[in-house]
Amino acid sequence: MYMANRKIRLGVNIDHIAFIKTSRETLYPNLLDAVRISEDAGADLITIHLREDRRHIQDKDATDIRQYAKVLNFEMANTDEMIRFAMELKPDYCCIVPEKREEKTTEGGLNLTSYSDTQLKKLELTISNFKKNNIKTSLFIDPSHESINIATDVGAELVELHTGKYANLFNTIDEFEALEEVSSASKYAHTKKLLVNAGHGLNYENLSEICKLDHINEINIGHAIVSQAVFTGLSDAIKKIISIINKHD
Ligand code: PXP
């Protein structure tokens, strides 16, 4: 097995493999094979998102993967249904994400600045209940200082910075500004003693710049890896990402 010896951890999101399985309600592609191949290729953790509409990962997939994955990061909306599910599942990490039925994917971070007191209290309660159950919670947020302040106030230990804006603006005149937002948020979150993860839209071209930033603890990548895996296989696709991380670590 590949021994991870890097500072930046890699979470491989296997939702898109689950999507192929769910779209035909077949037993293949086998998600436990995806976990094994990812871990053997050097993934530090496996990430799955159980969506309200169950468009990719199913409940049983999540429980099977929990039994099998060495380190599991469970993405979920902060709903009563998902909180109950996560308490039973006991993943190592939970990442709270916003969720809209009509979106193609998680299009932005949690809009914490517009949260009501009730929503903030609920988030705080989820984080503290998860903590009591040894689940570390991260909040998926846009890279802004305001969101980081609120994440700290509600007791988060980790944040995942949404890199979608940077990814969309990559190779345009506005790329640097978007990267600077992620960079500044990462530094600020570090001063607040938060661990800083990053993800969304990262791929073989745009990843390097993110790896050069200070204080990045972990990156989560799904779509680009699974897309590359169609041509070269999952193991190679992951190793190629790891070689990019290693260049900057
Ligand atoms: N991180 C989080 C919190 C996500 O919800 C997702 C999927 O939207 C990802 C990372 C991975 O994004 P992508 O599939 O674009 O690599």
py3Dmol code that shows the C-alpha trace and the ligand (Angstrom):
import py3Dmol

protein = """\
ATOM      1  CA  MET A   1       0.000   0.000   0.000  1.00  0.00           C
ATOM      2  CA  TYR A   2       1.107   3.566  -0.754  1.00  0.00           C
ATOM      3  CA  MET A   3       2.227   5.229   2.496  1.00  0.00           C
ATOM      4  CA  ALA A   4       0.970   8.767   2.825  1.00  0.00           C
ATOM      5  CA  ASN A   5       3.795  11.041   3.896  1.00  0.00           C
ATOM      6  CA  ARG A   6       2.330  14.391   3.054  1.00  0.00           C
ATOM      7  CA  LYS A   7       1.041  17.340   4.986  1.00  0.00           C
ATOM      8  CA  ILE A   8      -1.975  17.865   2.745  1.00  0.00           C
ATOM      9  CA  ARG A   9      -4.415  14.991   3.083  1.00  0.00           C
ATOM     10  CA  LEU A  10      -6.515  13.809   0.165  1.00  0.00           C
ATOM     11  CA  GLY A  11     -10.186  12.939   0.525  1.00  0.00           C
ATOM     12  CA  VAL A  12     -11.581  11.081  -2.467  1.00  0.00           C
ATOM     13  CA  ASN A  13     -15.260  11.757  -2.999  1.00  0.00           C
ATOM     14  CA  ILE A  14     -16.898   8.688  -4.548  1.00  0.00           C
ATOM     15  CA  ASP A  15     -20.389  10.146  -5.090  1.00  0.00           C
ATOM     16  CA  HIS A  16     -19.957  10.088  -8.855  1.00  0.00           C
ATOM     17  CA  ILE A  17     -19.191   6.380  -8.799  1.00  0.00           C
ATOM     18  CA  ALA A  18     -22.345   5.879  -6.736  1.00  0.00           C
ATOM     19  CA  PHE A  19     -24.211   7.943  -9.297  1.00  0.00           C
ATOM     20  CA  ILE A  20     -23.435   5.391 -12.029  1.00  0.00           C
ATOM     21  CA  LYS A  21     -24.635   2.565  -9.764  1.00  0.00           C
ATOM     22  CA  THR A  22     -27.812   4.345  -8.669  1.00  0.00           C
ATOM     23  CA  SER A  23     -28.719   5.485 -12.176  1.00  0.00           C
ATOM     24  CA  ARG A  24     -29.339   1.825 -13.157  1.00  0.00           C
ATOM     25  CA  GLU A  25     -30.010   0.393  -9.699  1.00  0.00           C
ATOM     26  CA  THR A  26     -27.297  -2.212 -10.286  1.00  0.00           C
ATOM     27  CA  LEU A  27     -24.856  -3.696  -7.802  1.00  0.00           C
ATOM     28  CA  TYR A  28     -21.965  -2.313  -9.830  1.00  0.00           C
ATOM     29  CA  PRO A  29     -19.738  -0.390  -9.833  1.00  0.00           C
ATOM     30  CA  ASN A  30     -19.011  -1.827  -6.398  1.00  0.00           C
ATOM     31  CA  LEU A  31     -18.450   1.052  -3.989  1.00  0.00           C
ATOM     32  CA  LEU A  32     -16.387  -1.041  -1.600  1.00  0.00           C
ATOM     33  CA  ASP A  33     -13.988  -1.742  -4.464  1.00  0.00           C
ATOM     34  CA  ALA A  34     -13.851   2.032  -4.986  1.00  0.00           C
ATOM     35  CA  VAL A  35     -12.953   2.491  -1.308  1.00  0.00           C
ATOM     36  CA  ARG A  36     -10.263  -0.203  -1.415  1.00  0.00           C
ATOM     37  CA  ILE A  37      -8.697   1.069  -4.634  1.00  0.00           C
ATOM     38  CA  SER A  38      -8.757   4.669  -3.358  1.00  0.00           C
ATOM     39  CA  GLU A  39      -7.124   3.765  -0.056  1.00  0.00           C
ATOM     40  CA  ASP A  40      -4.513   1.571  -1.753  1.00  0.00           C
ATOM     41  CA  ALA A  41      -3.697   4.420  -4.160  1.00  0.00           C
ATOM     42  CA  GLY A  42      -3.031   6.709  -1.189  1.00  0.00           C
ATOM     43  CA  ALA A  43      -6.334   8.437  -0.359  1.00  0.00           C
ATOM     44  CA  ASP A  44      -6.309   9.491   3.292  1.00  0.00           C
ATOM     45  CA  LEU A  45     -10.055   9.414   3.596  1.00  0.00           C
ATOM     46  CA  ILE A  46     -13.212   8.577   1.692  1.00  0.00           C
ATOM     47  CA  THR A  47     -15.873  11.223   1.309  1.00  0.00           C
ATOM     48  CA  ILE A  48     -19.553  10.587   0.586  1.00  0.00           C
ATOM     49  CA  HIS A  49     -22.572  12.876   0.527  1.00  0.00           C
ATOM     50  CA  LEU A  50     -25.967  11.407   1.393  1.00  0.00           C
ATOM     51  CA  ARG A  51     -28.357  13.817  -0.261  1.00  0.00           C
ATOM     52  CA  GLU A  52     -31.991  14.239   0.675  1.00  0.00           C
ATOM     53  CA  ASP A  53     -32.969  13.132  -2.854  1.00  0.00           C
ATOM     54  CA  ARG A  54     -30.573  10.128  -2.702  1.00  0.00           C
ATOM     55  CA  ARG A  55     -29.360  10.918  -6.222  1.00  0.00           C
ATOM     56  CA  HIS A  56     -26.090   9.024  -5.739  1.00  0.00           C
ATOM     57  CA  ILE A  57     -25.149   7.485  -2.362  1.00  0.00           C
ATOM     58  CA  GLN A  58     -27.960   5.391  -0.821  1.00  0.00           C
ATOM     59  CA  ASP A  59     -28.443   4.731   2.896  1.00  0.00           C
ATOM     60  CA  LYS A  60     -27.130   1.165   2.586  1.00  0.00           C
ATOM     61  CA  ASP A  61     -24.115   2.346   0.590  1.00  0.00           C
ATOM     62  CA  ALA A  62     -23.260   4.684   3.457  1.00  0.00           C
ATOM     63  CA  THR A  63     -23.545   1.982   6.131  1.00  0.00           C
ATOM     64  CA  ASP A  64     -21.544  -0.518   4.024  1.00  0.00           C
ATOM     65  CA  ILE A  65     -18.839   2.065   3.341  1.00  0.00           C
ATOM     66  CA  ARG A  66     -18.666   2.956   7.047  1.00  0.00           C
ATOM     67  CA  GLN A  67     -17.828  -0.680   7.862  1.00  0.00           C
ATOM     68  CA  TYR A  68     -15.117  -0.778   5.234  1.00  0.00           C
ATOM     69  CA  ALA A  69     -13.449   2.655   4.949  1.00  0.00           C
ATOM     70  CA  LYS A  70     -10.535   3.407   7.265  1.00  0.00           C
ATOM     71  CA  VAL A  71     -11.474   7.088   7.571  1.00  0.00           C
ATOM     72  CA  LEU A  72     -14.896   8.335   6.514  1.00  0.00           C
ATOM     73  CA  ASN A  73     -15.980  11.907   5.900  1.00  0.00           C
ATOM     74  CA  PHE A  74     -19.770  12.185   5.694  1.00  0.00           C
ATOM     75  CA  GLU A  75     -21.202  15.235   3.956  1.00  0.00           C
ATOM     76  CA  MET A  76     -24.742  16.147   4.928  1.00  0.00           C
ATOM     77  CA  ALA A  77     -27.256  18.939   5.244  1.00  0.00           C
ATOM     78  CA  ASN A  78     -28.044  19.932   8.832  1.00  0.00           C
ATOM     79  CA  THR A  79     -31.506  18.355   8.808  1.00  0.00           C
ATOM     80  CA  ASP A  80     -33.069  16.206  11.552  1.00  0.00           C
ATOM     81  CA  GLU A  81     -33.080  13.188   9.214  1.00  0.00           C
ATOM     82  CA  MET A  82     -29.363  13.501   8.448  1.00  0.00           C
ATOM     83  CA  ILE A  83     -28.389  14.273  12.043  1.00  0.00           C
ATOM     84  CA  ARG A  84     -30.124  11.040  13.178  1.00  0.00           C
ATOM     85  CA  PHE A  85     -28.471   9.109  10.341  1.00  0.00           C
ATOM     86  CA  ALA A  86     -24.999  10.451  11.124  1.00  0.00           C
ATOM     87  CA  MET A  87     -25.358   9.661  14.842  1.00  0.00           C
ATOM     88  CA  GLU A  88     -25.954   6.013  13.904  1.00  0.00           C
ATOM     89  CA  LEU A  89     -23.347   5.951  11.139  1.00  0.00           C
ATOM     90  CA  LYS A  90     -20.593   7.427  13.318  1.00  0.00           C
ATOM     91  CA  PRO A  91     -18.294   8.706  10.569  1.00  0.00           C
ATOM     92  CA  ASP A  92     -14.912  10.097  11.604  1.00  0.00           C
ATOM     93  CA  TYR A  93     -15.778  13.484  10.130  1.00  0.00           C
ATOM     94  CA  CYS A  94     -18.968  15.222   9.146  1.00  0.00           C
ATOM     95  CA  CYS A  95     -18.994  18.106   6.740  1.00  0.00           C
ATOM     96  CA  ILE A  96     -22.149  20.190   6.931  1.00  0.00           C
ATOM     97  CA  VAL A  97     -23.086  21.455   3.485  1.00  0.00           C
ATOM     98  CA  PRO A  98     -25.978  23.468   2.073  1.00  0.00           C
ATOM     99  CA  GLU A  99     -28.316  21.491  -0.125  1.00  0.00           C
ATOM    100  CA  LYS A 100     -30.864  22.491  -2.735  1.00  0.00           C
ATOM    101  CA  ARG A 101     -32.820  19.877  -4.659  1.00  0.00           C
ATOM    102  CA  GLU A 102     -32.518  21.705  -7.969  1.00  0.00           C
ATOM    103  CA  GLU A 103     -28.717  22.188  -7.873  1.00  0.00           C
ATOM    104  CA  LYS A 104     -26.374  20.006  -9.967  1.00  0.00           C
ATOM    105  CA  THR A 105     -23.892  19.903  -7.109  1.00  0.00           C
ATOM    106  CA  THR A 106     -23.149  21.880  -3.938  1.00  0.00           C
ATOM    107  CA  GLU A 107     -22.934  25.254  -5.611  1.00  0.00           C
ATOM    108  CA  GLY A 108     -21.775  27.416  -2.720  1.00  0.00           C
ATOM    109  CA  GLY A 109     -20.857  27.270   0.935  1.00  0.00           C
ATOM    110  CA  LEU A 110     -23.257  27.572   3.877  1.00  0.00           C
ATOM    111  CA  ASN A 111     -24.652  31.080   3.796  1.00  0.00           C
ATOM    112  CA  LEU A 112     -23.876  31.572   7.499  1.00  0.00           C
ATOM    113  CA  THR A 113     -24.129  35.376   7.428  1.00  0.00           C
ATOM    114  CA  SER A 114     -27.830  35.133   6.621  1.00  0.00           C
ATOM    115  CA  TYR A 115     -28.584  32.398   9.185  1.00  0.00           C
ATOM    116  CA  SER A 116     -31.245  33.185  11.796  1.00  0.00           C
ATOM    117  CA  ASP A 117     -30.456  32.717  15.499  1.00  0.00           C
ATOM    118  CA  THR A 118     -32.488  29.500  15.398  1.00  0.00           C
ATOM    119  CA  GLN A 119     -30.425  28.114  12.511  1.00  0.00           C
ATOM    120  CA  LEU A 120     -27.176  29.054  14.256  1.00  0.00           C
ATOM    121  CA  LYS A 121     -28.333  27.398  17.498  1.00  0.00           C
ATOM    122  CA  LYS A 122     -29.227  24.251  15.572  1.00  0.00           C
ATOM    123  CA  LEU A 123     -25.784  24.189  13.946  1.00  0.00           C
ATOM    124  CA  GLU A 124     -24.092  24.705  17.305  1.00  0.00           C
ATOM    125  CA  LEU A 125     -26.112  21.848  18.799  1.00  0.00           C
ATOM    126  CA  THR A 126     -25.247  19.492  15.918  1.00  0.00           C
ATOM    127  CA  ILE A 127     -21.538  20.256  16.276  1.00  0.00           C
ATOM    128  CA  SER A 128     -21.550  19.714  20.042  1.00  0.00           C
ATOM    129  CA  ASN A 129     -23.631  16.505  19.811  1.00  0.00           C
ATOM    130  CA  PHE A 130     -21.317  15.150  17.126  1.00  0.00           C
ATOM    131  CA  LYS A 131     -18.294  16.071  19.230  1.00  0.00           C
ATOM    132  CA  LYS A 132     -19.711  14.082  22.167  1.00  0.00           C
ATOM    133  CA  ASN A 133     -19.953  11.146  19.740  1.00  0.00           C
ATOM    134  CA  ASN A 134     -16.346  11.568  18.538  1.00  0.00           C
ATOM    135  CA  ILE A 135     -17.377  12.981  15.168  1.00  0.00           C
ATOM    136  CA  LYS A 136     -15.386  16.033  14.120  1.00  0.00           C
ATOM    137  CA  THR A 137     -17.495  18.541  12.226  1.00  0.00           C
ATOM    138  CA  SER A 138     -16.402  20.788   9.457  1.00  0.00           C
ATOM    139  CA  LEU A 139     -18.517  23.525   7.875  1.00  0.00           C
ATOM    140  CA  PHE A 140     -18.421  23.979   4.108  1.00  0.00           C
ATOM    141  CA  ILE A 141     -18.182  27.745   3.707  1.00  0.00           C
ATOM    142  CA  ASP A 142     -17.309  30.320   1.119  1.00  0.00           C
ATOM    143  CA  PRO A 143     -13.832  31.741   1.719  1.00  0.00           C
ATOM    144  CA  SER A 144     -14.845  34.816   3.709  1.00  0.00           C
ATOM    145  CA  HIS A 145     -13.737  36.145   7.080  1.00  0.00           C
ATOM    146  CA  GLU A 146     -17.351  36.662   8.195  1.00  0.00           C
ATOM    147  CA  SER A 147     -18.175  32.996   7.622  1.00  0.00           C
ATOM    148  CA  ILE A 148     -15.028  31.965   9.488  1.00  0.00           C
ATOM    149  CA  ASN A 149     -15.997  34.124  12.475  1.00  0.00           C
ATOM    150  CA  ILE A 150     -19.417  32.496  12.594  1.00  0.00           C
ATOM    151  CA  ALA A 151     -17.964  28.997  12.155  1.00  0.00           C
ATOM    152  CA  THR A 152     -15.767  29.683  15.190  1.00  0.00           C
ATOM    153  CA  ASP A 153     -18.708  31.046  17.198  1.00  0.00           C
ATOM    154  CA  VAL A 154     -20.772  27.891  16.639  1.00  0.00           C
ATOM    155  CA  GLY A 155     -17.876  25.669  17.749  1.00  0.00           C
ATOM    156  CA  ALA A 156     -16.587  24.198  14.478  1.00  0.00           C
ATOM    157  CA  GLU A 157     -13.101  22.655  14.665  1.00  0.00           C
ATOM    158  CA  LEU A 158     -12.668  22.555  10.902  1.00  0.00           C
ATOM    159  CA  VAL A 159     -13.858  24.470   7.897  1.00  0.00           C
ATOM    160  CA  GLU A 160     -13.834  23.395   4.274  1.00  0.00           C
ATOM    161  CA  LEU A 161     -13.356  26.375   1.995  1.00  0.00           C
ATOM    162  CA  HIS A 162     -15.480  26.213  -1.155  1.00  0.00           C
ATOM    163  CA  THR A 163     -13.067  26.567  -4.075  1.00  0.00           C
ATOM    164  CA  GLY A 164     -15.777  26.602  -6.757  1.00  0.00           C
ATOM    165  CA  LYS A 165     -15.428  30.305  -7.549  1.00  0.00           C
ATOM    166  CA  TYR A 166     -11.652  29.944  -7.971  1.00  0.00           C
ATOM    167  CA  ALA A 167     -12.150  26.827 -10.122  1.00  0.00           C
ATOM    168  CA  ASN A 168     -14.668  28.617 -12.352  1.00  0.00           C
ATOM    169  CA  LEU A 169     -12.400  31.623 -12.766  1.00  0.00           C
ATOM    170  CA  PHE A 170      -9.222  29.602 -13.325  1.00  0.00           C
ATOM    171  CA  ASN A 171      -7.372  30.799 -16.422  1.00  0.00           C
ATOM    172  CA  THR A 172      -9.340  34.032 -16.534  1.00  0.00           C
ATOM    173  CA  ILE A 173      -8.231  37.510 -15.550  1.00  0.00           C
ATOM    174  CA  ASP A 174     -10.095  37.136 -12.224  1.00  0.00           C
ATOM    175  CA  GLU A 175      -8.337  33.934 -11.179  1.00  0.00           C
ATOM    176  CA  PHE A 176      -5.817  35.667  -8.931  1.00  0.00           C
ATOM    177  CA  GLU A 177      -8.476  37.555  -6.985  1.00  0.00           C
ATOM    178  CA  ALA A 178     -10.475  34.371  -6.370  1.00  0.00           C
ATOM    179  CA  LEU A 179      -7.312  32.537  -5.283  1.00  0.00           C
ATOM    180  CA  GLU A 180      -6.438  35.408  -2.984  1.00  0.00           C
ATOM    181  CA  GLU A 181      -9.839  35.039  -1.270  1.00  0.00           C
ATOM    182  CA  VAL A 182      -9.089  31.381  -0.540  1.00  0.00           C
ATOM    183  CA  SER A 183      -5.564  32.259   0.601  1.00  0.00           C
ATOM    184  CA  SER A 184      -6.705  35.023   2.920  1.00  0.00           C
ATOM    185  CA  ALA A 185      -9.521  32.856   4.338  1.00  0.00           C
ATOM    186  CA  SER A 186      -7.083  30.020   4.958  1.00  0.00           C
ATOM    187  CA  LYS A 187      -4.690  32.286   6.867  1.00  0.00           C
ATOM    188  CA  TYR A 188      -7.504  33.858   8.854  1.00  0.00           C
ATOM    189  CA  ALA A 189      -9.070  30.494   9.744  1.00  0.00           C
ATOM    190  CA  HIS A 190      -5.664  29.325  10.959  1.00  0.00           C
ATOM    191  CA  THR A 191      -5.427  32.312  13.321  1.00  0.00           C
ATOM    192  CA  LYS A 192      -8.818  31.200  14.679  1.00  0.00           C
ATOM    193  CA  LYS A 193      -7.303  27.746  15.347  1.00  0.00           C
ATOM    194  CA  LEU A 194      -9.481  26.054  12.742  1.00  0.00           C
ATOM    195  CA  LEU A 195      -8.148  23.281  10.543  1.00  0.00           C
ATOM    196  CA  VAL A 196      -8.584  24.316   6.925  1.00  0.00           C
ATOM    197  CA  ASN A 197      -9.819  21.965   4.225  1.00  0.00           C
ATOM    198  CA  ALA A 198     -10.623  22.947   0.661  1.00  0.00           C
ATOM    199  CA  GLY A 199     -12.683  21.494  -2.114  1.00  0.00           C
ATOM    200  CA  HIS A 200     -15.016  21.781  -5.042  1.00  0.00           C
ATOM    201  CA  GLY A 201     -14.109  21.962  -8.697  1.00  0.00           C
ATOM    202  CA  LEU A 202     -10.447  21.115  -8.064  1.00  0.00           C
ATOM    203  CA  ASN A 203      -8.786  19.273 -10.930  1.00  0.00           C
ATOM    204  CA  TYR A 204      -5.456  18.361 -12.501  1.00  0.00           C
ATOM    205  CA  GLU A 205      -4.912  21.911 -13.794  1.00  0.00           C
ATOM    206  CA  ASN A 206      -6.071  24.146 -10.970  1.00  0.00           C
ATOM    207  CA  LEU A 207      -4.978  22.115  -7.930  1.00  0.00           C
ATOM    208  CA  SER A 208      -1.342  23.275  -7.782  1.00  0.00           C
ATOM    209  CA  GLU A 209      -2.173  26.840  -6.794  1.00  0.00           C
ATOM    210  CA  ILE A 210      -4.335  25.625  -3.899  1.00  0.00           C
ATOM    211  CA  CYS A 211      -1.562  23.305  -2.677  1.00  0.00           C
ATOM    212  CA  LYS A 212       0.827  26.269  -2.529  1.00  0.00           C
ATOM    213  CA  LEU A 213      -1.395  28.119  -0.021  1.00  0.00           C
ATOM    214  CA  ASP A 214      -0.563  28.187   3.671  1.00  0.00           C
ATOM    215  CA  HIS A 215      -2.370  25.987   6.173  1.00  0.00           C
ATOM    216  CA  ILE A 216      -4.274  23.688   3.821  1.00  0.00           C
ATOM    217  CA  ASN A 217      -4.881  20.525   5.838  1.00  0.00           C
ATOM    218  CA  GLU A 218      -6.928  18.513   3.361  1.00  0.00           C
ATOM    219  CA  ILE A 219      -8.441  18.700  -0.057  1.00  0.00           C
ATOM    220  CA  ASN A 220     -11.514  16.832  -1.229  1.00  0.00           C
ATOM    221  CA  ILE A 221     -11.862  15.921  -4.886  1.00  0.00           C
ATOM    222  CA  GLY A 222     -14.547  13.908  -6.643  1.00  0.00           C
ATOM    223  CA  HIS A 223     -15.624  14.848 -10.131  1.00  0.00           C
ATOM    224  CA  ALA A 224     -12.173  15.333 -11.689  1.00  0.00           C
ATOM    225  CA  ILE A 225     -10.838  12.061 -10.281  1.00  0.00           C
ATOM    226  CA  VAL A 226     -13.806  10.003 -11.438  1.00  0.00           C
ATOM    227  CA  SER A 227     -13.684  11.686 -14.857  1.00  0.00           C
ATOM    228  CA  GLN A 228     -10.008  10.810 -15.250  1.00  0.00           C
ATOM    229  CA  ALA A 229     -10.671   7.284 -13.944  1.00  0.00           C
ATOM    230  CA  VAL A 230     -12.908   6.623 -16.953  1.00  0.00           C
ATOM    231  CA  PHE A 231      -9.764   6.698 -19.104  1.00  0.00           C
ATOM    232  CA  THR A 232      -6.935   5.542 -16.865  1.00  0.00           C
ATOM    233  CA  GLY A 233      -8.595   3.781 -13.939  1.00  0.00           C
ATOM    234  CA  LEU A 234      -9.292   4.994 -10.420  1.00  0.00           C
ATOM    235  CA  SER A 235      -5.917   4.116  -8.963  1.00  0.00           C
ATOM    236  CA  ASP A 236      -3.943   6.041 -11.597  1.00  0.00           C
ATOM    237  CA  ALA A 237      -6.326   8.981 -11.404  1.00  0.00           C
ATOM    238  CA  ILE A 238      -5.738   9.261  -7.644  1.00  0.00           C
ATOM    239  CA  LYS A 239      -1.978   8.765  -7.887  1.00  0.00           C
ATOM    240  CA  LYS A 240      -1.809  11.560 -10.443  1.00  0.00           C
ATOM    241  CA  ILE A 241      -3.552  13.916  -8.007  1.00  0.00           C
ATOM    242  CA  ILE A 242      -1.200  12.820  -5.234  1.00  0.00           C
ATOM    243  CA  SER A 243       1.814  13.555  -7.423  1.00  0.00           C
ATOM    244  CA  ILE A 244       0.534  17.132  -7.830  1.00  0.00           C
ATOM    245  CA  ILE A 245       0.068  17.472  -4.059  1.00  0.00           C
ATOM    246  CA  ASN A 246       3.544  16.054  -3.423  1.00  0.00           C
ATOM    247  CA  LYS A 247       5.185  18.649  -5.668  1.00  0.00           C
ATOM    248  CA  HIS A 248       4.036  21.412  -3.337  1.00  0.00           C
ATOM    249  CA  ASP A 249       4.039  19.750   0.035  1.00  0.00           C
TER     250      ASP A 249
END
"""
ligand_1 = """\
16
PXP
N -16.159 19.175 -0.857
C -17.487 19.258 -0.621
C -17.936 19.736 0.719
C -18.417 18.868 -1.607
O -19.738 18.954 -1.365
C -17.938 18.351 -2.835
C -18.903 17.905 -3.887
O -19.668 18.941 -4.288
C -16.564 18.281 -3.026
C -15.690 18.708 -2.031
C -15.959 17.723 -4.282
O -16.242 18.525 -5.353
P -15.846 18.022 -6.822
O -16.726 16.852 -7.133
O -16.111 19.206 -7.670
O -14.400 17.620 -6.781
"""
view = py3Dmol.view(width=600, height=400)
view.addModel(protein, "pdb")
view.setStyle({"model": 0}, {"cartoon": {"style": "trace"}})
view.addModel(ligand_1, "xyz")
view.setStyle({"model": 1}, {"stick": {}})
view.zoomTo()
view.show()
